Amino acid sequence: MLFNERLKALRKKNKLTQSELSKKLNIKPVTISSYELGNSTPNNDMLIALSKIFDVSTDYLLGRTDDPSPLSKEEKRNLTIEEALDNVMTYDDKPVSDHDREVLRRLFETYLDTKKED
């Protein structure tokens, strides 16, 4: 399903008019109409706002998955750690070893766990 179809289906499922949805987003109703007709697409900030209103993932809105569930906090945390680890390099500009990657993963997890307690 394409973005414009998903948006319209979610709006109707939530019993919102284009005008009501546009008020929640602080945009004009014609913008919602344009999205639903497939004449334009939202920017990233608008896409995130829509996902929050409908409590779905942006991937679901974009049609990349049929699972509407947004990522849990734990899934987001793990994804963030993995993204950070993907960018870690050694002093000689080479990727870190699998062993070092695991050590760093544990370090990040421990750090985030202690911050949760603060």
N, CA, C and O atoms as a GROMACS GRO file, in nm:
protein
  472
    1MET      N    1   0.085  -0.118   0.000
    1MET     CA    2   0.000   0.000   0.000
    1MET      C    3   0.090   0.124   0.000
    1MET      O    4   0.190   0.128   0.071
    2LEU      N    5   0.054   0.222  -0.078
    2LEU     CA    6   0.130   0.346  -0.088
    2LEU      C    7   0.099   0.442   0.026
    2LEU      O    8  -0.004   0.429   0.094
    3PHE      N    9   0.189   0.539   0.046
    3PHE     CA   10   0.171   0.636   0.154
    3PHE      C   11   0.034   0.702   0.149
    3PHE      O   12  -0.035   0.709   0.251
    4ASN      N   13  -0.006   0.752   0.033
    4ASN     CA   14  -0.133   0.825   0.026
    4ASN      C   15  -0.251   0.737   0.066
    4ASN      O   16  -0.346   0.785   0.129
    5GLU      N   17  -0.247   0.609   0.030
    5GLU     CA   18  -0.355   0.517   0.068
    5GLU      C   19  -0.353   0.489   0.218
    5GLU      O   20  -0.458   0.483   0.282
    6ARG      N   21  -0.233   0.472   0.271
    6ARG     CA   22  -0.221   0.446   0.416
    6ARG      C   23  -0.272   0.565   0.497
    6ARG      O   24  -0.346   0.548   0.594
    7LEU      N   25  -0.234   0.684   0.456
    7LEU     CA   26  -0.276   0.803   0.528
    7LEU      C   27  -0.428   0.814   0.530
    7LEU      O   28  -0.488   0.837   0.635
    8LYS      N   29  -0.489   0.797   0.415
    8LYS     CA   30  -0.634   0.809   0.407
    8LYS      C   31  -0.702   0.701   0.492
    8LYS      O   32  -0.800   0.728   0.561
    9ALA      N   33  -0.651   0.579   0.485
    9ALA     CA   34  -0.709   0.469   0.562
    9ALA      C   35  -0.696   0.494   0.712
    9ALA      O   36  -0.790   0.471   0.788
   10LEU      N   37  -0.580   0.542   0.756
   10LEU     CA   38  -0.560   0.572   0.898
   10LEU      C   39  -0.648   0.687   0.944
   10LEU      O   40  -0.704   0.682   1.054
   11ARG      N   41  -0.660   0.788   0.861
   11ARG     CA   42  -0.744   0.902   0.897
   11ARG      C   43  -0.888   0.857   0.915
   11ARG      O   44  -0.954   0.895   1.012
   12LYS      N   45  -0.938   0.777   0.821
   12LYS     CA   46  -1.076   0.730   0.830
   12LYS      C   47  -1.094   0.633   0.947
   12LYS      O   48  -1.196   0.639   1.016
   13LYS      N   49  -0.997   0.546   0.969
   13LYS     CA   50  -1.004   0.451   1.081
   13LYS      C   51  -1.015   0.525   1.214
   13LYS      O   52  -1.082   0.480   1.306
   14ASN      N   53  -0.947   0.640   1.222
   14ASN     CA   54  -0.949   0.722   1.344
   14ASN      C   55  -1.062   0.825   1.344
   14ASN      O   56  -1.069   0.912   1.430
   15LYS      N   57  -1.149   0.812   1.246
   15LYS     CA   58  -1.268   0.897   1.234
   15LYS      C   59  -1.234   1.046   1.236
   15LYS      O   60  -1.296   1.126   1.306
   16LEU      N   61  -1.133   1.081   1.158
   16LEU     CA   62  -1.091   1.221   1.145
   16LEU      C   63  -1.122   1.271   1.005
   16LEU      O   64  -1.105   1.198   0.907
   17THR      N   65  -1.168   1.394   0.996
   17THR     CA   66  -1.181   1.458   0.865
   17THR      C   67  -1.043   1.515   0.827
   17THR      O   68  -0.954   1.525   0.911
   18GLN      N   69  -1.029   1.552   0.702
   18GLN     CA   70  -0.905   1.616   0.660
   18GLN      C   71  -0.883   1.744   0.739
   18GLN      O   72  -0.770   1.777   0.776
   19SER      N   73  -0.990   1.816   0.765
   19SER     CA   74  -0.981   1.940   0.839
   19SER      C   75  -0.935   1.916   0.984
   19SER      O   76  -0.850   1.988   1.035
   20GLU      N   77  -0.991   1.814   1.048
   20GLU     CA   78  -0.952   1.783   1.186
   20GLU      C   79  -0.806   1.740   1.195
   20GLU      O   80  -0.734   1.781   1.286
   21LEU      N   81  -0.763   1.657   1.099
   21LEU     CA   82  -0.623   1.614   1.098
   21LEU      C   83  -0.530   1.731   1.072
   21LEU      O   84  -0.425   1.743   1.134
   22SER      N   85  -0.570   1.818   0.982
   22SER     CA   86  -0.485   1.934   0.951
   22SER      C   87  -0.469   2.026   1.072
   22SER      O   88  -0.363   2.085   1.092
   23LYS      N   89  -0.574   2.037   1.153
   23LYS     CA   90  -0.564   2.120   1.274
   23LYS      C   91  -0.465   2.060   1.373
   23LYS      O   92  -0.389   2.133   1.437
   24LYS      N   93  -0.465   1.928   1.385
   24LYS     CA   94  -0.371   1.861   1.475
   24LYS      C   95  -0.226   1.884   1.431
   24LYS      O   96  -0.134   1.886   1.512
   25LEU      N   97  -0.208   1.901   1.300
   25LEU     CA   98  -0.074   1.918   1.244
   25LEU      C   99  -0.037   2.064   1.218
   25LEU      O  100   0.075   2.095   1.179
   26ASN      N  101  -0.134   2.152   1.241
   26ASN     CA  102  -0.114   2.295   1.217
   26ASN      C  103  -0.078   2.324   1.071
   26ASN      O  104   0.013   2.402   1.041
   27ILE      N  105  -0.153   2.258   0.981
   27ILE     CA  106  -0.136   2.282   0.838
   27ILE      C  107  -0.274   2.302   0.776
   27ILE      O  108  -0.375   2.287   0.844
   28LYS      N  109  -0.278   2.335   0.649
   28LYS     CA  110  -0.404   2.357   0.580
   28LYS      C  111  -0.464   2.224   0.535
   28LYS      O  112  -0.391   2.132   0.500
   29PRO      N  113  -0.598   2.215   0.536
   29PRO     CA  114  -0.663   2.091   0.489
   29PRO      C  115  -0.624   2.052   0.346
   29PRO      O  116  -0.619   1.934   0.313
   30VAL      N  117  -0.597   2.149   0.265
   30VAL     CA  118  -0.559   2.119   0.126
   30VAL      C  119  -0.429   2.039   0.120
   30VAL      O  120  -0.406   1.964   0.026
   31THR      N  121  -0.344   2.056   0.221
   31THR     CA  122  -0.218   1.980   0.226
   31THR      C  123  -0.248   1.832   0.250
   31THR      O  124  -0.187   1.746   0.187
   32ILE      N  125  -0.342   1.803   0.341
   32ILE     CA  126  -0.382   1.665   0.366
   32ILE      C  127  -0.441   1.606   0.238
   32ILE      O  128  -0.410   1.493   0.201
   33SER      N  129  -0.525   1.683   0.173
   33SER     CA  130  -0.586   1.638   0.047
   33SER      C  131  -0.478   1.606  -0.057
   33SER      O  132  -0.488   1.506  -0.128
   34SER      N  133  -0.378   1.691  -0.064
   34SER     CA  134  -0.269   1.671  -0.160
   34SER      C  135  -0.191   1.543  -0.128
   34SER      O  136  -0.151   1.470  -0.219
   35TYR      N  137  -0.170   1.517   0.001
   35TYR     CA  138  -0.102   1.393   0.041
   35TYR      C  139  -0.186   1.272   0.000
   35TYR      O  140  -0.134   1.176  -0.058
   36GLU      N  141  -0.315   1.278   0.030
   36GLU     CA  142  -0.403   1.163   0.004
   36GLU      C  143  -0.425   1.139  -0.145
   36GLU      O  144  -0.450   1.026  -0.186
   37LEU      N  145  -0.416   1.242  -0.224
   37LEU     CA  146  -0.429   1.226  -0.369
   37LEU      C  147  -0.297   1.182  -0.433
   37LEU      O  148  -0.293   1.146  -0.551
   38GLY      N  149  -0.190   1.184  -0.355
   38GLY     CA  150  -0.060   1.146  -0.408
   38GLY      C  151   0.009   1.256  -0.486
   38GLY      O  152   0.104   1.230  -0.560
   39ASN      N  153  -0.039   1.379  -0.470
   39ASN     CA  154   0.020   1.492  -0.541
   39ASN      C  155   0.143   1.548  -0.472
   39ASN      O  156   0.226   1.614  -0.535
   40SER      N  157   0.155   1.522  -0.343
   40SER     CA  158   0.274   1.565  -0.270
   40SER      C  159   0.299   1.467  -0.155
   40SER      O  160   0.212   1.387  -0.119
   41THR      N  161   0.418   1.476  -0.100
   41THR     CA  162   0.454   1.390   0.013
   41THR      C  163   0.505   1.478   0.127
   41THR      O  164   0.562   1.584   0.103
   42PRO      N  165   0.485   1.434   0.249
   42PRO     CA  166   0.528   1.514   0.364
   42PRO      C  167   0.680   1.509   0.382
   42PRO      O  168   0.745   1.413   0.342
   43ASN      N  169   0.733   1.613   0.444
   43ASN     CA  170   0.875   1.609   0.480
   43ASN      C  171   0.892   1.518   0.602
   43ASN      O  172   0.793   1.469   0.656
   44ASN      N  173   1.014   1.495   0.643
   44ASN     CA  174   1.041   1.402   0.753
   44ASN      C  175   0.972   1.443   0.882
   44ASN      O  176   0.917   1.358   0.952
   45ASP      N  177   0.975   1.571   0.915
   45ASP     CA  178   0.911   1.617   1.039
   45ASP      C  179   0.761   1.590   1.037
   45ASP      O  180   0.703   1.549   1.138
   46MET      N  181   0.698   1.613   0.923
   46MET     CA  182   0.554   1.590   0.910
   46MET      C  183   0.524   1.440   0.917
   46MET      O  184   0.425   1.399   0.976
   47LEU      N  185   0.610   1.361   0.856
   47LEU     CA  186   0.592   1.215   0.860
   47LEU      C  187   0.599   1.164   1.004
   47LEU      O  188   0.520   1.078   1.043
   48ILE      N  189   0.691   1.216   1.080
   48ILE     CA  190   0.704   1.177   1.221
   48ILE      C  191   0.581   1.221   1.299
   48ILE      O  192   0.529   1.146   1.382
   49ALA      N  193   0.534   1.342   1.273
   49ALA     CA  194   0.413   1.392   1.342
   49ALA      C  195   0.292   1.303   1.309
   49ALA      O  196   0.214   1.271   1.398
   50LEU      N  197   0.278   1.264   1.185
   50LEU     CA  198   0.168   1.175   1.145
   50LEU      C  199   0.180   1.040   1.215
   50LEU      O  200   0.080   0.984   1.261
   51SER      N  201   0.300   0.988   1.222
   51SER     CA  202   0.319   0.857   1.287
   51SER      C  203   0.282   0.864   1.435
   51SER      O  204   0.228   0.768   1.490
   52LYS      N  205   0.310   0.977   1.499
   52LYS     CA  206   0.275   0.992   1.641
   52LYS      C  207   0.124   1.004   1.658
   52LYS      O  208   0.067   0.946   1.751
   53ILE      N  209   0.059   1.078   1.572
   53ILE     CA  210  -0.087   1.094   1.581
   53ILE      C  211  -0.157   0.960   1.568
   53ILE      O  212  -0.250   0.929   1.643
   54PHE      N  213  -0.112   0.878   1.472
   54PHE     CA  214  -0.177   0.750   1.446
   54PHE      C  215  -0.114   0.633   1.522
   54PHE      O  216  -0.160   0.520   1.513
   55ASP      N  217  -0.007   0.661   1.597
   55ASP     CA  218   0.065   0.560   1.674
   55ASP      C  219   0.107   0.442   1.587
   55ASP      O  220   0.082   0.325   1.618
   56VAL      N  221   0.172   0.476   1.476
   56VAL     CA  222   0.227   0.376   1.384
   56VAL      C  223   0.370   0.416   1.352
   56VAL      O  224   0.410   0.530   1.377
   57SER      N  225   0.445   0.324   1.296
   57SER     CA  226   0.582   0.356   1.256
   57SER      C  227   0.582   0.435   1.126
   57SER      O  228   0.487   0.427   1.047
   58THR      N  229   0.687   0.509   1.103
   58THR     CA  230   0.700   0.580   0.976
   58THR      C  231   0.715   0.480   0.862
   58THR      O  232   0.670   0.506   0.750
   59ASP      N  233   0.779   0.367   0.889
   59ASP     CA  234   0.791   0.263   0.786
   59ASP      C  235   0.653   0.213   0.743
   59ASP      O  236   0.630   0.185   0.625
   60TYR      N  237   0.562   0.201   0.838
   60TYR     CA  238   0.426   0.160   0.804
   60TYR      C  239   0.359   0.266   0.716
   60TYR      O  240   0.298   0.234   0.615
   61LEU      N  241   0.372   0.391   0.755
   61LEU     CA  242   0.313   0.499   0.674
   61LEU      C  243   0.367   0.498   0.532
   61LEU      O  244   0.292   0.522   0.437
   62LEU      N  245   0.495   0.471   0.518
   62LEU     CA  246   0.558   0.473   0.386
   62LEU      C  247   0.536   0.345   0.306
   62LEU      O  248   0.578   0.335   0.191
   63GLY      N  249   0.472   0.247   0.368
   63GLY     CA  250   0.445   0.122   0.298
   63GLY      C  251   0.562   0.026   0.295
   63GLY      O  252   0.563  -0.069   0.217
   64ARG      N  253   0.661   0.049   0.380
   64ARG     CA  254   0.779  -0.040   0.385
   64ARG      C  255   0.751  -0.167   0.465
   64ARG      O  256   0.823  -0.266   0.452
   65THR      N  257   0.646  -0.163   0.548
   65THR     CA  258   0.607  -0.279   0.628
   65THR      C  259   0.457  -0.278   0.644
   65THR      O  260   0.392  -0.174   0.636
   66ASP      N  261   0.402  -0.396   0.667
   66ASP     CA  262   0.259  -0.405   0.695
   66ASP      C  263   0.231  -0.411   0.844
   66ASP      O  264   0.116  -0.421   0.887
   67ASP      N  265   0.337  -0.405   0.924
   67ASP     CA  266   0.325  -0.403   1.070
   67ASP      C  267   0.318  -0.257   1.115
   67ASP      O  268   0.417  -0.185   1.105
   68PRO      N  269   0.203  -0.213   1.165
   68PRO     CA  270   0.189  -0.072   1.203
   68PRO      C  271   0.258  -0.035   1.334
   68PRO      O  272   0.270   0.083   1.365
   69SER      N  273   0.302  -0.134   1.410
   69SER     CA  274   0.356  -0.107   1.543
   69SER      C  275   0.480  -0.020   1.538
   69SER      O  276   0.576  -0.049   1.466
   70PRO      N  277   0.479   0.088   1.616
   70PRO     CA  278   0.602   0.166   1.627
   70PRO      C  279   0.704   0.086   1.708
   70PRO      O  280   0.666  -0.006   1.780
   71LEU      N  281   0.830   0.119   1.695
   71LEU     CA  282   0.934   0.050   1.771
   71LEU      C  283   0.917   0.077   1.920
   71LEU      O  284   0.884   0.188   1.960
   72SER      N  285   0.941  -0.025   1.999
   72SER     CA  286   0.939  -0.006   2.144
   72SER      C  287   1.063   0.073   2.185
   72SER      O  288   1.157   0.087   2.106
   73LYS      N  289   1.064   0.124   2.306
   73LYS     CA  290   1.181   0.197   2.356
   73LYS      C  291   1.304   0.109   2.353
   73LYS      O  292   1.413   0.156   2.320
   74GLU      N  293   1.288  -0.018   2.389
   74GLU     CA  294   1.401  -0.111   2.389
   74GLU      C  295   1.454  -0.133   2.247
   74GLU      O  296   1.575  -0.137   2.225
   75GLU      N  297   1.361  -0.147   2.150
   75GLU     CA  298   1.403  -0.165   2.011
   75GLU      C  299   1.475  -0.040   1.959
   75GLU      O  300   1.575  -0.050   1.888
   76LYS      N  301   1.424   0.077   1.994
   76LYS     CA  302   1.488   0.202   1.953
   76LYS      C  303   1.628   0.212   2.013
   76LYS      O  304   1.723   0.252   1.945
   77ARG      N  305   1.640   0.175   2.142
   77ARG     CA  306   1.769   0.180   2.210
   77ARG      C  307   1.869   0.088   2.141
   77ARG      O  308   1.983   0.126   2.115
   78ASN      N  309   1.826  -0.036   2.113
   78ASN     CA  310   1.915  -0.132   2.048
   78ASN      C  311   1.955  -0.086   1.909
   78ASN      O  312   2.069  -0.104   1.867
   79LEU      N  313   1.861  -0.028   1.837
   79LEU     CA  314   1.891   0.023   1.703
   79LEU      C  315   1.991   0.137   1.711
   79LEU      O  316   2.083   0.144   1.630
   80THR      N  317   1.974   0.225   1.808
   80THR     CA  318   2.066   0.337   1.826
   80THR      C  319   2.206   0.287   1.860
   80THR      O  320   2.305   0.339   1.809
   81ILE      N  321   2.215   0.187   1.946
   81ILE     CA  322   2.345   0.129   1.982
   81ILE      C  323   2.410   0.068   1.858
   81ILE      O  324   2.529   0.088   1.834
   82GLU      N  325   2.333  -0.006   1.780
   82GLU     CA  326   2.389  -0.069   1.659
   82GLU      C  327   2.436   0.036   1.559
   82GLU      O  328   2.541   0.020   1.497
   83GLU      N  329   2.360   0.144   1.543
   83GLU     CA  330   2.402   0.252   1.453
   83GLU      C  331   2.531   0.315   1.502
   83GLU      O  332   2.620   0.346   1.422
   84ALA      N  333   2.543   0.335   1.632
   84ALA     CA  334   2.666   0.391   1.688
   84ALA      C  335   2.784   0.297   1.664
   84ALA      O  336   2.892   0.341   1.624
   85LEU      N  337   2.762   0.169   1.687
   85LEU     CA  338   2.869   0.071   1.667
   85LEU      C  339   2.911   0.062   1.521
   85LEU      O  340   3.028   0.037   1.491
   86ASP      N  341   2.817   0.082   1.429
   86ASP     CA  342   2.850   0.080   1.286
   86ASP      C  343   2.945   0.193   1.249
   86ASP      O  344   3.015   0.185   1.148
   87ASN      N  345   2.949   0.298   1.330
   87ASN     CA  346   3.032   0.414   1.299
   87ASN      C  347   3.162   0.420   1.378
   87ASN      O  348   3.243   0.511   1.361
   88VAL      N  349   3.182   0.321   1.466
   88VAL     CA  350   3.305   0.318   1.546
   88VAL      C  351   3.419   0.264   1.460
   88VAL      O  352   3.406   0.162   1.393
   89MET      N  353   3.531   0.335   1.464
   89MET     CA  354   3.650   0.294   1.389
   89MET      C  355   3.769   0.288   1.484
   89MET      O  356   3.769   0.353   1.589
   90THR      N  357   3.870   0.212   1.447
   90THR     CA  358   3.992   0.207   1.525
   90THR      C  359   4.077   0.329   1.493
   90THR      O  360   4.042   0.410   1.406
   91TYR      N  361   4.188   0.342   1.564
   91TYR     CA  362   4.276   0.456   1.540
   91TYR      C  363   4.328   0.460   1.397
   91TYR      O  364   4.354   0.568   1.343
   92ASP      N  365   4.344   0.344   1.335
   92ASP     CA  366   4.395   0.342   1.197
   92ASP      C  367   4.282   0.339   1.094
   92ASP      O  368   4.300   0.295   0.981
   93ASP      N  369   4.164   0.387   1.136
   93ASP     CA  370   4.049   0.405   1.049
   93ASP      C  371   3.995   0.274   0.991
   93ASP      O  372   3.949   0.269   0.876
   94LYS      N  373   4.001   0.168   1.071
   94LYS     CA  374   3.945   0.039   1.031
   94LYS      C  375   3.830   0.006   1.126
   94LYS      O  376   3.827   0.053   1.239
   95PRO      N  377   3.736  -0.075   1.079
   95PRO     CA  378   3.626  -0.115   1.168
   95PRO      C  379   3.680  -0.194   1.287
   95PRO      O  380   3.782  -0.263   1.277
   96VAL      N  381   3.612  -0.183   1.399
   96VAL     CA  382   3.654  -0.257   1.518
   96VAL      C  383   3.624  -0.406   1.500
   96VAL      O  384   3.537  -0.443   1.422
   97SER      N  385   3.696  -0.489   1.572
   97SER     CA  386   3.676  -0.634   1.564
   97SER      C  387   3.541  -0.671   1.626
   97SER      O  388   3.481  -0.591   1.698
   98ASP      N  389   3.495  -0.790   1.597
   98ASP     CA  390   3.369  -0.838   1.655
   98ASP      C  391   3.376  -0.841   1.807
   98ASP      O  392   3.280  -0.807   1.876
   99HIS      N  393   3.490  -0.883   1.858
   99HIS     CA  394   3.510  -0.886   2.004
   99HIS      C  395   3.497  -0.746   2.063
   99HIS      O  396   3.424  -0.725   2.160
  100ASP      N  397   3.569  -0.651   2.005
  100ASP     CA  398   3.565  -0.513   2.055
  100ASP      C  399   3.425  -0.454   2.039
  100ASP      O  400   3.380  -0.376   2.123
  101ARG      N  401   3.357  -0.490   1.932
  101ARG     CA  402   3.220  -0.442   1.910
  101ARG      C  403   3.130  -0.489   2.023
  101ARG      O  404   3.048  -0.412   2.074
  102GLU      N  405   3.145  -0.614   2.064
  102GLU     CA  406   3.064  -0.669   2.173
  102GLU      C  407   3.097  -0.600   2.304
  102GLU      O  408   3.006  -0.570   2.383
  103VAL      N  409   3.224  -0.573   2.329
  103VAL     CA  410   3.265  -0.502   2.451
  103VAL      C  411   3.202  -0.362   2.452
  103VAL      O  412   3.149  -0.318   2.554
  104LEU      N  413   3.208  -0.294   2.340
  104LEU     CA  414   3.150  -0.160   2.330
  104LEU      C  415   2.997  -0.164   2.346
  104LEU      O  416   2.939  -0.076   2.410
  105ARG      N  417   2.932  -0.265   2.289
  105ARG     CA  418   2.787  -0.279   2.303
  105ARG      C  419   2.750  -0.289   2.451
  105ARG      O  420   2.657  -0.222   2.496
  106ARG      N  421   2.822  -0.373   2.525
  106ARG     CA  422   2.795  -0.388   2.669
  106ARG      C  423   2.819  -0.257   2.744
  106ARG      O  424   2.744  -0.221   2.834
  107LEU      N  425   2.924  -0.187   2.704
  107LEU     CA  426   2.955  -0.059   2.766
  107LEU      C  427   2.841   0.041   2.743
  107LEU      O  428   2.796   0.107   2.837
  108PHE      N  429   2.794   0.051   2.619
  108PHE     CA  430   2.683   0.141   2.587
  108PHE      C  431   2.558   0.102   2.666
  108PHE      O  432   2.490   0.188   2.723
  109GLU      N  433   2.527  -0.028   2.671
  109GLU     CA  434   2.408  -0.074   2.742
  109GLU      C  435   2.416  -0.041   2.891
  109GLU      O  436   2.318   0.003   2.951
  110THR      N  437   2.532  -0.064   2.950
  110THR     CA  438   2.551  -0.033   3.092
  110THR      C  439   2.536   0.117   3.116
  110THR      O  440   2.470   0.158   3.212
  111TYR      N  441   2.596   0.196   3.031
  111TYR     CA  442   2.585   0.342   3.044
  111TYR      C  443   2.439   0.386   3.036
  111TYR      O  444   2.393   0.464   3.120
  112LEU      N  445   2.365   0.335   2.937
  112LEU     CA  446   2.224   0.375   2.922
  112LEU      C  447   2.140   0.326   3.039
  112LEU      O  448   2.047   0.395   3.082
  113ASP      N  449   2.172   0.207   3.091
  113ASP     CA  450   2.099   0.157   3.208
  113ASP      C  451   2.120   0.245   3.330
  113ASP      O  452   2.026   0.270   3.405
  114THR      N  453   2.242   0.294   3.350
  114THR     CA  454   2.268   0.381   3.465
  114THR      C  455   2.201   0.516   3.446
  114THR      O  456   2.159   0.577   3.544
  115LYS      N  457   2.190   0.563   3.324
  115LYS     CA  458   2.123   0.692   3.298
  115LYS      C  459   1.973   0.679   3.323
  115LYS      O  460   1.908   0.776   3.364
  116LYS      N  461   1.917   0.561   3.298
  116LYS     CA  462   1.776   0.538   3.322
  116LYS      C  463   1.743   0.552   3.470
  116LYS      O  464   1.634   0.596   3.507
  117GLU      N  465   1.839   0.516   3.554
  117GLU     CA  466   1.819   0.520   3.699
  117GLU      C  467   1.831   0.662   3.755
  117GLU      O  468   1.781   0.688   3.865
  118ASP      N  469   1.896   0.752   3.683
  118ASP     CA  470   1.916   0.891   3.731
  118ASP      C  471   1.786   0.967   3.737
  118ASP      O  472   1.785   1.084   3.776
   0.00000   0.00000   0.00000
